[in-house]
């Protein structure tokens, strides 16, 4: 693993880079997260990030070349303008959403 640090304005950004396999680069800003990803690449078994019983899975073709799934949570929805649990966000002016 290689670690880079860069100061941007008042913040110090740390970037972790690893090359677990040929032609694969993994980059993260959290060392613990990167270590977990590398452990999973090496075969560590652990709980799924998104449980198999989420209703969102019925809309995903996991055999497609590219796919994604997003799970919305009610907690924090008022901070997420894309959340279906954020009641009324579609009525706010766009400048407030971008602020």
Steps between C-alpha positions, in 0.01 A plus 500: 500500500619848414390807692484854362424813700403832348395824661199665340398832652485425875460122463758223482380227262642151535461262206576129520582307182542126455548268202355167618507334155650575162301777328304579820551818700304575817497854638340616825511790742437271799764242590257272682269491200790417267619221730148352501480514119839330469400231750184431299699481177718239671198290591391623843139403561284759674144629490381659179499877478136487386298205633341261250151579631498867394209569262737696272656174376186413300582793268863398434629278222820376664599332173517832315846631414446805725248548776453685826265496794427768755319449829329803648469539875247714681759635743673799346252521211447871562865553398467297177304672224499177296337294775138394450464543879585871474148637482468823310849516350357515149323827587818679613667742258807355329731765650416371850582143396839607368589722797 
